Amino acid sequence: MAERSTAAVDVADNSGNEPLTAEAGKATSDGVGTETKADTEAKAAGTDIKGAAADTSAPELHSGHKLARRYRLEECVTRLDGFSSWRAVDEKLRRAVGVHVLPADHPRARPVLAAARSAALLGDPRFVQVLDAVEDNDLVYVVHEWLPDATELTAVLASGPLEPHDAYQLVSQVSQAMAAAHREGLAHLRLNPGSVLRTETGQYRIRGLAVMAALRGISSDHPQRTDTEAIGALLYAALTQRWPYETDAYGLSGLPKGVGLIAPDQVRAGVHRGLSELAMRALVNDGATASRQDQPCTTPEELAKAVAAMPRIRPPEPAFTAPEVFQRTTYTQGAYGQPPHRGRQPLAPGPAAPVPPPPLQSRTGKALKWTVSALLIAALGLGSWQLADTLLKEEKKSGPSKTAGQKDDGRAKKPAYKTLAIERATEFSPLSAPFAADEVGATIDGKEGTAWVTKEFYNYPNFGNLGPRKDGSGIIVDLGSAKNVSNIEVTFYRAGQKVEVLAAQASASSPTSLTDFPRHVTALKEVGTTLSTTLDKPVRTRYLLIHITKLPSSTPNRYRGGISEIQVKG
């Protein structure tokens, strides 16, 4: 891939839009008025970010205006450098969308269109999706997702730094997403807290892939290094609530002037040591010094691998709130704890309770008591003997009262399974090239935040109804040797996939085709985000196939699926 890259278009706004002020040049939450390192490099290369649009006026649009008789503009959130961004409604599909609008003669109209179409082809759900890119008469407009449940990272950091687990998820998800984008030749070049959104489920979405830089005419000779340093800056800000440069930006204070770029754990106490070192490895090209002589990370791919090599950071345990101490209530006899009414006299004491007659104290009385006690003991002994004799006879007739594997109360004991080690996992793609062979390891790494994800297919959930994908896809797990499998648990990237689990013969070696897996462990059915099955009888096999035949819908007429984690027990 050529190292020089010109980014193409921004699919942004708080919910997918990039919220900006109406006054050009003012610093806003997404840093539109803040000159970033990429802006400085562009100017040094002779590209004037704002001058190109100085002579082009923004289209005269207003709320209620319709584009293509379909997209009704609702609210202008940006009017800057000759373009405007709007919150709009797609009246055909009845959903909220975001729209960027430029005059057709704007000097950046063509790069924006090209960037938007390139970003739309990527179809990765970790990015805010471009839905349409159109040139219509004298206007060029780009339509993208609107995410009302997402919060901009700028707003998240305004309340304080992130917990170590949240910061770990941020750098892990963003680095993996950008690695996938660069494999397709796409760069961002404007990654900052304003271009990263966090959803209610804790997932991070990136907006403005290629588009944000194209709107501003930004390019880079080293796009991978530029994006890697930007991810390092995001991690630095998440750990310290400080921007890792001397200038204030995105609502964050910069570092003190003259001290240089110091490690996050020297800026704020309690910062996770491993994440602090990782941030410095990503920022090493900006003058940072990598700790412990670790190699710097110069590409998102290298950064993603460095994150994966770290020990897993678990989420914090939920805080336990002790229940209130029970207060004993003191009751007053005859008044139920209520004070007597004023002016009322207390009740006069009633007659004394009758005294029971004294027990028999004579010799005759004592003899009578012993006789009665002996008779009762004899009766109880005789009754117990008869009951035991009856139970023994019934047991001989009916056999043992408890079956093996049952508790004394009659409930079956839950068998204890042992997790089987998975030696390796491979992508099942017998008739075509694999989707993401290098991401298969994410399904057996014990981290539900990572996943193997298919490409996106159009119009048909059965992998686009394409011949090379007629056998579907999935993951083959290799247990290393034939073992007895009793339990399988699978966590999926998205609910709604049609899945079955198949097993190869115990003697099979390196199965690759669908016919190599003749044994049905589970029936073919649509599943949610998890699949857990316990077999009545263990299956002896070395290879299992998590077979996906249909994908769930990611956006209208687009289908994509994947697997997050696989666990096998026996």
ZAMARGU-4260 file (C-alpha; in steps of 0.2 Angstrom, whole numbers, plus 5000, padded with zeros to 4 digits):
<rodrens>
0) 5000/5000/5000 | 5007/5017/4996 | 5012/5026/5012 | 5005/5043/5006 | 4986/5045/5009
5) 4973/5059/5006 | 4959/5056/5018 | 4942/5058/5010 | 4926/5062/5020 | 4918/5064/5037
10) 4903/5054/5043 | 4901/5063/5059 | 4890/5073/5071 | 4886/5070/5090 | 4876/5054/5085
15) 4886/5053/5069 | 4887/5072/5066 | 4902/5083/5070 | 4894/5097/5081 | 4902/5114/5077
20) 4898/5132/5080 | 4891/5143/5067 | 4905/5155/5068 | 4920/5149/5058 | 4937/5149/5067
25) 4931/5147/5085 | 4937/5132/5095 | 4923/5119/5098 | 4921/5103/5106 | 4928/5093/5091
30) 4942/5105/5088 | 4936/5112/5071 | 4944/5129/5076 | 4959/5121/5084 | 4974/5118/5073
35) 4980/5100/5075 | 4997/5093/5070 | 4989/5086/5054 | 4983/5104/5050 | 5001/5111/5053
40) 5009/5097/5042 | 4996/5101/5028 | 5001/5120/5029 | 5019/5116/5029 | 5016/5106/5013
45) 5008/5121/5005 | 4990/5116/5008 | 4979/5130/5015 | 4965/5122/5024 | 4953/5136/5024
50) 4959/5147/5010 | 4953/5134/4997 | 4935/5137/5002 | 4936/5156/5005 | 4928/5161/4989
55) 4914/5148/4990 | 4899/5152/4999 | 4888/5139/5008 | 4872/5134/5000 | 4857/5144/5005
60) 4847/5130/5014 | 4835/5131/5028 | 4825/5119/5040 | 4812/5110/5030 | 4822/5110/5014
65) 4822/5093/5005 | 4836/5084/4996 | 4831/5072/4982 | 4813/5073/4989 | 4819/5062/5003
70) 4830/5070/5016 | 4822/5084/5025 | 4834/5095/5034 | 4829/5099/5052 | 4843/5108/5061
75) 4860/5115/5055 | 4874/5110/5067 | 4889/5116/5056 | 4891/5131/5044 | 4910/5132/5041
80) 4922/5134/5026 | 4909/5134/5013 | 4900/5118/5019 | 4886/5114/5031 | 4881/5099/5042
85) 4863/5095/5046 | 4853/5084/5057 | 4840/5077/5045 | 4826/5064/5042 | 4826/5051/5029
90) 4807/5051/5025 | 4808/5036/5015 | 4815/5025/5029 | 4808/5036/5043 | 4824/5037/5052
95) 4836/5051/5058 | 4852/5054/5047 | 4866/5067/5046 | 4870/5076/5030 | 4885/5086/5024
100) 4881/5099/5010 | 4893/5108/4999 | 4891/5118/4983 | 4895/5107/4968 | 4909/5120/4963
105) 4917/5119/4980 | 4936/5115/4977 | 4934/5100/4989 | 4918/5093/4982 | 4926/5080/4971
110) 4938/5073/4985 | 4923/5073/4997 | 4913/5062/4986 | 4927/5051/4982 | 4931/5049/5001
115) 4913/5046/5005 | 4911/5032/4992 | 4927/5024/4998 | 4922/5024/5016 | 4905/5017/5012
120) 4913/5002/5003 | 4922/4998/5019 | 4906/4994/5028 | 4914/4991/5045 | 4902/4993/5059
125) 4915/5001/5070 | 4914/5016/5059 | 4899/5028/5057 | 4892/5022/5041 | 4891/5033/5025
130) 4873/5029/5018 | 4873/5040/5002 | 4885/5052/4992 | 4876/5061/4978 | 4880/5076/4966
135) 4863/5084/4963 | 4862/5099/4951 | 4872/5113/4961 | 4874/5103/4977 | 4885/5089/4983
140) 4879/5080/4999 | 4884/5065/5010 | 4872/5056/5020 | 4878/5046/5036 | 4871/5037/5051
145) 4864/5047/5066 | 4868/5039/5083 | 4857/5047/5096 | 4862/5035/5110 | 4881/5039/5107
150) 4891/5051/5118 | 4906/5060/5111 | 4923/5056/5120 | 4925/5074/5123 | 4909/5074/5134
155) 4915/5058/5142 | 4932/5065/5147 | 4924/5081/5154 | 4918/5072/5169 | 4935/5064/5173
160) 4948/5051/5166 | 4942/5034/5161 | 4944/5018/5172 | 4958/5007/5167 | 4946/4994/5159
165) 4937/5008/5149 | 4954/5015/5143 | 4959/4998/5138 | 4943/4995/5128 | 4945/5012/5120
170) 4963/5009/5113 | 4959/4991/5109 | 4944/4994/5099 | 4950/5010/5090 | 4967/5002/5085
175) 4959/4987/5078 | 4946/4997/5068 | 4960/5008/5061 | 4971/4993/5057 | 4956/4986/5047
180) 4954/5003/5038 | 4972/5005/5033 | 4972/4987/5026 | 4959/4994/5014 | 4969/5009/5010
185) 4959/5021/5020 | 4966/5034/5033 | 4957/5046/5045 | 4970/5059/5049 | 4958/5068/5060
190) 4957/5056/5075 | 4953/5066/5091 | 4941/5065/5106 | 4928/5074/5095 | 4928/5060/5082
195) 4926/5045/5094 | 4909/5041/5101 | 4904/5029/5115 | 4888/5020/5114 | 4877/5015/5128
200) 4884/4997/5127 | 4902/5003/5129 | 4907/5001/5111 | 4917/5014/5102 | 4912/5021/5085
205) 4924/5031/5074 | 4916/5045/5063 | 4923/5054/5049 | 4934/5041/5042 | 4943/5049/5027
210) 4929/5062/5025 | 4934/5073/5039 | 4951/5076/5032 | 4944/5078/5014 | 4933/5092/5020
215) 4948/5101/5026 | 4960/5097/5013 | 4972/5087/5024 | 4984/5074/5018 | 5000/5065/5026
220) 5015/5057/5019 | 5014/5044/5033 | 4996/5041/5036 | 4998/5026/5047 | 5010/5034/5058
225) 4998/5050/5059 | 4984/5039/5065 | 4994/5029/5077 | 5000/5045/5086 | 4982/5051/5086
230) 4977/5035/5095 | 4991/5037/5107 | 4985/5055/5111 | 4967/5048/5114 | 4974/5035/5126
235) 4984/5048/5135 | 4969/5060/5137 | 4958/5045/5143 | 4971/5041/5157 | 4976/5059/5162
240) 4961/5070/5157 | 4975/5081/5149 | 4980/5084/5131 | 4998/5077/5127 | 5004/5094/5120
245) 5007/5111/5127 | 4991/5118/5119 | 4973/5116/5126 | 4961/5107/5115 | 4945/5098/5115
250) 4940/5104/5132 | 4956/5097/5140 | 4971/5106/5147 | 4988/5104/5139 | 5004/5099/5147
255) 5015/5113/5156 | 5026/5122/5144 | 5044/5117/5144 | 5042/5100/5152 | 5040/5090/5136
260) 5030/5074/5134 | 5030/5065/5150 | 5022/5048/5154 | 5004/5048/5160 | 5009/5039/5176
265) 5020/5055/5180 | 5005/5066/5176 | 4992/5058/5187 | 4994/5046/5202 | 4986/5029/5200
270) 4987/5027/5181 | 4989/5009/5175 | 5007/5006/5171 | 5005/4995/5156 | 4993/5008/5148
275) 5004/5022/5152 | 5019/5013/5143 | 5008/5009/5128 | 5003/5027/5126 | 5021/5032/5125
280) 5025/5019/5113 | 5012/5026/5101 | 5017/5044/5104 | 5036/5040/5102 | 5037/5048/5085
285) 5031/5064/5093 | 5046/5065/5105 | 5040/5052/5118 | 5053/5040/5125 | 5047/5022/5125
290) 5048/5014/5142 | 5059/4998/5145 | 5067/5000/5128 | 5051/4993/5120 | 5049/4996/5101
295) 5038/5011/5096 | 5021/5007/5088 | 5021/5016/5071 | 5006/5008/5063 | 4988/5004/5070
300) 4992/4986/5067 | 5007/4986/5078 | 4998/4995/5091 | 4983/4983/5091 | 4995/4968/5093
305) 5004/4977/5108 | 4987/4979/5116 | 4983/4961/5113 | 4999/4956/5121 | 4995/4965/5137
310) 4988/4955/5152 | 4969/4957/5152 | 4962/4972/5162 | 4946/4966/5170 | 4931/4978/5174
315) 4930/4984/5191 | 4919/4974/5203 | 4902/4982/5206 | 4901/4991/5223 | 4891/4982/5236
320) 4879/4992/5247 | 4876/4985/5264 | 4857/4984/5269 | 4850/4995/5282 | 4852/4988/5300
325) 4835/4981/5306 | 4828/4991/5320 | 4819/4981/5333 | 4802/4988/5338 | 4798/4988/5356
330) 4779/4984/5359 | 4769/4989/5375 | 4758/4975/5381 | 4740/4979/5377 | 4744/4995/5367
335) 4753/4988/5351 | 4767/5001/5353 | 4755/5016/5353 | 4755/5029/5366 | 4738/5031/5376
340) 4727/5044/5370 | 4727/5060/5380 | 4713/5061/5393 | 4710/5042/5393 | 4713/5032/5409
345) 4723/5016/5408 | 4713/5000/5408 | 4710/4992/5425 | 4719/4976/5427 | 4708/4961/5424
350) 4705/4946/5435 | 4720/4935/5439 | 4722/4920/5428 | 4717/4903/5436 | 4732/4894/5444
355) 4734/4876/5437 | 4732/4862/5450 | 4749/4855/5457 | 4756/4839/5449 | 4754/4823/5458
360) 4767/4822/5472 | 4761/4805/5480 | 4769/4788/5478 | 4754/4783/5468 | 4755/4798/5457
365) 4774/4794/5453 | 4770/4776/5449 | 4756/4781/5438 | 4768/4793/5428 | 4781/4780/5426
370) 4769/4767/5420 | 4762/4779/5407 | 4779/4784/5401 | 4784/4765/5399 | 4768/4762/5389
375) 4772/4777/5377 | 4790/4771/5374 | 4784/4754/5370 | 4771/4760/5358 | 4783/4771/5349
380) 4796/4757/5348 | 4783/4745/5340 | 4777/4758/5328 | 4795/4762/5322 | 4799/4744/5320
385) 4783/4741/5309 | 4787/4756/5299 | 4804/4751/5295 | 4799/4734/5291 | 4786/4741/5278
390) 4799/4752/5270 | 4811/4738/5268 | 4798/4727/5259 | 4793/4742/5248 | 4811/4745/5243
395) 4814/4727/5239 | 4799/4727/5227 | 4803/4744/5219 | 4822/4743/5219 | 4834/4758/5224
400) 4824/4774/5228 | 4838/4785/5221 | 4846/4784/5204 | 4865/4787/5202 | 4869/4805/5199
405) 4855/4811/5210 | 4855/4821/5226 | 4845/4816/5242 | 4831/4828/5237 | 4829/4819/5220
410) 4836/4832/5209 | 4850/4827/5197 | 4867/4833/5201 | 4874/4845/5188 | 4890/4837/5180
415) 4906/4847/5182 | 4914/4850/5165 | 4932/4854/5162 | 4937/4867/5149 | 4946/4860/5135
420) 4961/4869/5128 | 4959/4875/5110 | 4976/4873/5100 | 4971/4884/5086 | 4956/4891/5076
425) 4955/4894/5058 | 4942/4903/5047 | 4930/4891/5037 | 4930/4898/5020 | 4931/4882/5008
430) 4926/4890/4992 | 4934/4908/4993 | 4947/4918/5001 | 4945/4921/5020 | 4937/4937/5026
435) 4949/4940/5040 | 4961/4926/5043 | 4972/4936/5055 | 4958/4940/5066 | 4952/4922/5070
440) 4963/4922/5086 | 4951/4934/5093 | 4938/4920/5095 | 4949/4910/5107 | 4958/4924/5117
445) 4946/4924/5131 | 4941/4942/5128 | 4923/4946/5123 | 4928/4963/5117 | 4937/4956/5102
450) 4929/4947/5088 | 4931/4939/5070 | 4919/4949/5059 | 4914/4944/5041 | 4913/4957/5027
455) 4897/4966/5024 | 4885/4958/5010 | 4871/4967/5001 | 4853/4962/4998 | 4854/4944/5004
460) 4858/4937/5021 | 4865/4921/5015 | 4882/4930/5011 | 4875/4940/4997 | 4868/4924/4988
465) 4885/4922/4980 | 4891/4906/4973 | 4908/4906/4982 | 4899/4908/4998 | 4886/4895/4996
470) 4893/4885/5010 | 4893/4899/5022 | 4907/4903/5034 | 4912/4901/5052 | 4926/4895/5063
475) 4935/4878/5064 | 4942/4875/5081 | 4956/4862/5084 | 4957/4853/5101 | 4974/4846/5097
480) 4968/4828/5098 | 4952/4818/5099 | 4943/4822/5115 | 4926/4820/5123 | 4915/4836/5120
485) 4900/4838/5132 | 4897/4857/5132 | 4900/4871/5119 | 4897/4890/5123 | 4899/4903/5109
490) 4897/4922/5110 | 4892/4930/5094 | 4897/4947/5087 | 4879/4951/5083 | 4862/4943/5087
495) 4851/4935/5073 | 4864/4924/5065 | 4858/4907/5059 | 4871/4894/5066 | 4874/4876/5069
500) 4888/4867/5077 | 4896/4852/5067 | 4909/4839/5072 | 4922/4830/5062 | 4925/4811/5064
505) 4938/4807/5078 | 4950/4801/5065 | 4949/4816/5054 | 4964/4826/5049 | 4964/4845/5044
510) 4946/4845/5038 | 4941/4860/5027 | 4925/4856/5017 | 4907/4855/5024 | 4907/4836/5020
515) 4921/4834/5032 | 4909/4838/5047 | 4896/4825/5045 | 4890/4825/5064 | 4877/4838/5069
520) 4881/4843/5087 | 4866/4856/5087 | 4852/4859/5075 | 4853/4874/5063 | 4844/4888/5071
525) 4844/4907/5073 | 4853/4912/5089 | 4855/4928/5100 | 4871/4934/5106 | 4876/4918/5114
530) 4874/4899/5111 | 4876/4887/5125 | 4872/4868/5123 | 4875/4853/5134 | 4875/4836/5125
535) 4866/4821/5132 | 4880/4810/5126 | 4898/4817/5124 | 4904/4818/5106 | 4922/4812/5103
540) 4931/4823/5090 | 4946/4834/5087 | 4938/4847/5076 | 4922/4857/5078 | 4914/4869/5066
545) 4904/4884/5071 | 4895/4885/5055 | 4886/4902/5050 | 4873/4901/5035 | 4864/4917/5037
550) 4869/4934/5043 | 4859/4947/5053 | 4856/4965/5046 | 4868/4978/5051 | 4859/4992/5041
555) 4845/4991/5028 | 4849/4978/5015 | 4866/4975/5022 | 4871/4960/5032 | 4886/4956/5043
560) 4890/4944/5057 | 4904/4936/5067 | 4910/4927/5082 | 4918/4935/5098 | 4922/4920/5109
565) 4922/4900/5108 | 4923/4889/5124 | 4923/4870/5123 | 4921/4859/5139 | 4922/4840/5141
</rodrens>
